[in-house]
Amino acid sequence: MNKQLILAKRPVGLPEEDTWRLETNPIVAPKDGEVLIKHHYISLDPAMRGWMMDRKSYIPPVEIGEVMRAGAIGIVIKENNHPNFKEGDCIVSWGGVQQYEITTGENCYKVDENVAPMPKYLGALGMPGMTAYFGILEVAKIKEGDIVLISGAAGAVGSIVGQIAKLKGCTVIGIAGGKHKCDYLINDLGFDAAIDYKSEDIYKALDEKCPKGIDVYFDNVGGEILNAALTKIRLNARIVICGAISQYNNKENIIGPSNYLSLLVNRATMQGMVVLDYSKDYSKAAMDMGMWMMQGKLTSKEDIYEGIENFYETFLRLFSGEKMGKLVLKVI
């Protein structure tokens, strides 16, 4: 039997538990050209909140009655004349929040679990790592000597962005919530400074820790922190809009960048990014990231919880801040 988390309704504001329902359905055999994958881990990402909304986006919404979309990693336990995958292969897919998946292999790729543990392929070696890599190198176009500010800096994307920026010779300041996370940025990840938005006035803290201003702002949270960052940008600064987690559950109007005229004054650019646009270059990014990890120049943290029945409580950690690094749900 296959436990599956089904989208039951479209949420308004922060999703409630009855946004989904847990079903148990029979596992069907793969047809010709298909494989059956047993999921081991499910990726939980802020983007999941947007995928539940029926509105124009970079990807179609999850339909009511469908398995909740999510990245997953698991093992092929049965195949039926599949040209690329065989039993025992470790596969990363968009298999959704369920224990088993039948797939033709579209948008799936094989990884080596002997090289890195499975959760790493949902984090630093997966979509968050690719987002960080292309966001900071291709969109922000960082160069040595840049001053880089990152919000959501202790999260799955932000923590990798900061480390790559350090590797490239930048000064890096991270914004995170709580002393524990800020200490992690400095002591474990090598950031030059950290701002605790929960206990510090963001405007004063930016004046103190970015006295020369910033060349790059990598935004994961939006809202008032984006407003504050715009007051510190320097000439020809680049702002990368990767996410806006502070605004995803708003029931009213989104808080937008009221300080946007700073872009004009400083001839700066603000650009949104979606990692799917860079899919043809994932292999190069994975090679670079893997090399940096082997050299001890890049590290990542996976925050793992267990049980598909505990999806809702684990999902809420994306928005409460009660997690470090990449949030992962173990389903077996």
VODOKOL-984926 format. One record per residue (C-alpha): x, y, z. Coordinates in steps of 0.02 Angstrom, whole numbers, padded with zeros to 5 digits, always signed. Each point is the difference from the previous one (the first is absolute). Example, Ala and Ser with C-alpha at 12.3 -4.5 7.8 and 13.67 -1.06 7.14 Angstrom:
<sites>
+00615-00225+00390/+00069+00172-00033/
</sites>
This chain:
<sites>
+00000+00000+00000/+00055+00177-00038/-00027+00144+00122/-00030+00160-00099/-00027+00179+00054/-00139+00075-00109/-00036+00185-00022/-00179+00019+00064/-00027+00188-00015/+00089+00160-00042/+00062+00088+00156/-00031+00180+00048/+00141+00065+00108/+00103-00129+00094/-00059-00173-00054/-00101-00096+00128/+00012-00186+00030/-00156-00037-00104/+00083+00079-00153/+00055-00179-00033/-00067-00173+00035/+00102-00157+00024/-00059-00146-00108/+00056-00180-00009/-00017-00075-00174/+00060-00161-00082/+00169+00001-00087/-00021-00039-00184/+00127-00091-00108/+00102+00103-00124/-00056-00008-00181/+00117-00023-00146/+00135+00135+00008/-00038+00047+00180/+00086-00025+00168/-00063-00015+00178/+00101+00104+00123/-00006-00020+00188/+00028+00172+00074/+00118+00018+00147/+00000+00190+00022/-00113+00144-00052/+00060+00179-00024/-00099+00138+00088/+00024+00171-00080/-00081+00173+00016/-00048-00010-00184/-00130-00132+00047/-00109+00139+00070/-00008+00084-00170/-00034-00163-00092/-00165-00014+00095/-00067+00163-00071/-00103+00002-00160/+00083+00149-00083/+00126+00037-00136/+00173-00061+00047/+00155-00081-00072/-00078-00172+00025/-00182-00061-00001/-00083-00012+00170/-00031-00164+00089/-00180-00044-00038/-00126-00043+00135/+00002-00188+00021/+00180-00020-00059/+00148-00061+00101/+00089+00150+00075/+00147+00045-00111/+00173-00018+00078/+00174-00056-00044/+00041-00176+00056/+00140-00127+00001/-00015-00188+00008/+00044-00168-00075/-00070-00087-00154/-00079-00161+00065/-00079-00056-00163/+00018+00046-00183/-00088-00051-00159/+00112+00013-00153/+00064+00172+00049/+00142+00060-00113/+00096+00098+00132/-00040-00063+00175/+00016-00171+00081/-00044-00075+00168/+00114+00068+00137/+00031+00168-00082/-00011+00151+00115/-00113+00129-00082/-00040+00183+00033/-00171+00049-00067/-00152+00112+00020/-00090-00148+00077/-00105+00096+00125/-00043-00032+00181/-00031-00187-00007/+00090-00160+00042/+00004-00073-00177/+00002+00074-00174/-00035-00069-00173/+00091+00099-00135/+00060-00007-00180/+00160+00082+00059/-00041+00174-00063/+00088+00133+00104/+00090-00137+00098/+00186-00027+00015/+00112-00132+00077/+00122+00040+00141/+00130-00098+00096/-00044-00019+00183/+00177-00061+00032/+00066+00171-00046/-00118+00096+00116/-00145-00046+00116/-00173+00009-00078/-00055+00160+00090/+00147+00096-00075/-00078-00027-00173/-00154+00095+00060/+00106+00139+00073/+00173+00060-00049/+00010-00121-00147/-00182+00026-00048/-00119+00141-00041/+00051+00116+00144/+00184-00019-00043/-00034+00031-00184/-00103+00154+00046/+00143+00068+00104/+00131-00038-00132/-00088+00081-00148/-00078+00139+00103/+00162+00067+00068/+00115-00039-00148/-00112+00026-00153/-00132+00123+00060/+00097+00101+00128/+00162-00019-00099/+00106+00021+00155/+00180+00050-00013/+00144+00003+00123/-00017+00140+00126/-00190+00013-00009/-00097+00028+00160/-00141-00127+00001/-00153+00004+00114/-00112-00154+00014/-00168-00018+00085/-00059-00170+00059/+00185-00033+00014/-00010-00155+00110/-00122-00086-00117/+00031-00128-00135/+00035+00128-00137/+00070+00146+00099/+00131-00104+00091/+00070-00062-00166/-00008+00172-00082/+00108+00072+00139/+00131-00136-00010/+00015+00016-00189/+00019+00188+00017/+00139-00026+00127/+00086-00122-00118/-00002+00136-00133/+00082+00129+00114/-00151+00099+00058/-00043+00076+00168/-00158-00087+00059/-00132+00058+00125/-00145-00114+00042/-00171+00042+00073/-00080-00137+00105/-00120-00021+00146/+00077-00037+00169/+00172-00005+00080/+00023-00185-00035/-00020+00025-00187/+00110+00154-00003/+00137-00093+00094/-00015-00140-00127/+00027+00122-00144/+00159+00070+00074/+00076-00149+00091/-00047-00142-00118/-00022+00081-00170/+00130+00137+00009/-00112+00151-00030/+00080+00166+00043/-00149+00064+00100/-00178-00045+00044/-00156+00099+00043/-00134-00072+00114/-00160+00078-00067/-00096-00064+00152/+00102+00099+00126/+00080+00140-00102/-00073+00150-00089/+00034-00048-00181/+00038+00179-00057/+00122+00035+00141/+00082-00170-00020/+00028+00029-00186/+00080+00169+00038/+00118-00084+00125/+00043-00157-00099/-00007+00068-00177/+00072+00174+00024/+00064+00006-00179/-00165-00062-00072/-00029-00159-00099/+00034-00055-00179/-00114-00152+00001/-00158-00039+00097/-00062-00179-00014/-00179+00003+00061/-00092-00152+00067/-00127+00088+00112/-00068+00160-00078/-00103+00122+00102/+00079+00128+00115/+00173-00080-00008/+00002+00029-00189/-00050+00181+00032/+00143+00020+00122/+00127-00080-00116/-00046+00120-00140/+00058+00146+00108/+00177-00071+00002/+00031-00043-00183/+00150+00075-00088/+00025+00056-00179/-00042-00140-00124/-00060-00115+00138/-00090-00162-00045/-00151-00062+00096/-00051-00182-00026/-00181-00040+00040/+00006-00185+00043/-00145-00008+00121/-00113+00100+00116/-00045-00121+00139/-00058+00139+00115/-00142+00038-00123/-00058-00173-00055/-00138-00015+00129/-00065+00179-00007/-00188+00014-00004/+00010+00182-00052/+00111+00098-00118/+00181-00052-00016/+00126+00121+00075/+00099+00060-00151/+00162+00098-00018/-00048+00177+00048/+00183+00051-00016/+00009-00053-00183/+00059+00173-00058/+00168-00047+00072/+00016-00111-00155/-00010+00155-00108/+00121+00105+00101/+00129-00140+00004/-00030-00066-00177/-00031-00168+00082/-00090-00153-00064/-00129-00111+00084/-00028-00167-00082/-00107-00149+00043/+00069-00175-00022/-00073-00175-00019/+00125-00142+00005/-00093-00100-00133/+00066+00124-00130/+00175-00070+00027/-00039-00186-00010/+00114-00031-00150/+00149+00051+00106/-00041-00096+00159/+00136-00129-00031/+00138+00132-00002/-00068+00079+00158/-00010-00170+00086/+00181-00036-00047/+00059+00166+00072/-00104-00020+00158/+00057-00179+00025/+00182+00050-00022/-00017+00141+00128/-00080-00120+00123/+00139-00128-00023/+00129+00137+00027/-00086+00054+00161/-00041+00171-00071/-00189-00024+00001/-00109-00077+00134/-00186-00025+00021/-00122-00045+00136/-00156-00107-00020/-00139+00014+00129/-00087-00169-00011/-00167-00051+00073/-00085-00168-00017/-00171-00065-00052/-00117+00051-00141/-00135+00015+00135/+00102+00145+00071/+00005+00098-00163/-00105+00145+00062/+00099+00034+00158/+00162-00013-00099/-00065+00112-00140/-00041+00138+00126/+00185+00009+00048/+00031+00084-00168/-00096+00152+00062/+00032-00003+00187/+00189+00000-00021/+00015-00156+00107/+00126-00085-00114/+00180+00016-00056/+00058-00027-00178/-00099-00116-00113/-00166-00067+00065/-00024-00184-00044/-00134-00128+00044/+00051-00182+00013/-00145-00107-00060/+00064-00177+00038/
</sites>
